[in-house]
């Protein structure tokens, strides 16, 4: 609802408003370059990890 209202205030479609918002955010963060290394960010989360083959098997098992 907030996005719709913001888009209406600018007289834009929601899609165009979102595209512009993303472009502005990318510009603020360094011209589209990631501010930090994505792998470092993931490591910082200290989330549980596992063997990729095991993880894929678990994902597939969950779809059945």
Buried (B, 14 or more C-beta within 10 A) or exposed (E): EEEEEBBEEEEBEEEEBBEEEEEEEEEEEEEEEEEEEEEEEEEEEEEEEEEEEEEEEEEEEEEE
